[in-house]
């Protein structure tokens, strides 16, 4: 995994910050959760966070690409950059007056939440064998004084994601919150499809806007709790989706995926019930796919 990489590794004292980011009190509590394997609640999120600490390329201390400008950084691609162009580390000199051990820092920006994190490099050229080789992997590790837990598209809870979407997913948050809360409290990964408000409005507000979905519009859904619960379950799949075609939802009816990355999703009610993927996020153990077009609609109603 680390071959050809530079690992910015939080110190033993700092690593607890990853556990605390998800509300756990200790590193051991997080390790106990990760030991559950497929039933781990935080595995997806932790994997994404840790990959963000691994830069592509082997940079020992004096090969680190830095400039003398403390206001500008040099971007380093990470193991996440191939999937998310914003997932880069910024390497730069620290401002003066921070002490002799703070001459270099790495930082991360998450535009979705308007946040920026910075960690200082407190040790260079750590390896476990002395020659930067572990098995067949050749890499170098530098110690940092705090973990970076805000990679782009990664959130510790659903409220932070809803806030980051800047008011464009309020309806789904209202309809799906009971199911989301239950899913986040359970063990195991899950996949949630989250329609934007524009997708719900496409069904109609006080009456149906489509001939193929006459029973689905916002006022009807607002008045029917069982219908809201059914729609929430129809937008949720246990586990991580890796295939295409028919995928069975928690509601029991299938949705149809056209690609492993879920570029287009079709509901079971009609071939016209098509949603398109806008973005994907990681929220704790959940993969959340934000959709536009139409919400996904089942054939049967409660």
ABEGO torsion letter per residue (X at the ends): XABGBBBBBBBAAAAAAAAAAAGBABAAAAAAAAAAEAABAAAAAAAAAAAAABBBEBBBAAABBBBABAABBBBBBBAAAAABAABBBBBBBBBBGAEAAAABBBBBBBAAAGBBBBBBBABBGBBAAGAGBBEABBBBBBBBABBBABBBGBBABAAAAAAAAGGAAAAAAAAAAAAAAAAAABBEBBBBBBBBAAAAAAAEAABBABAABAABBAAAAAABAAAAAAAAAAABBBEBBABBEBBBBAAGBBBBBABAAGABBBBAABAABBBBBABBBBBEABBBBBBBGBBBBBABBX
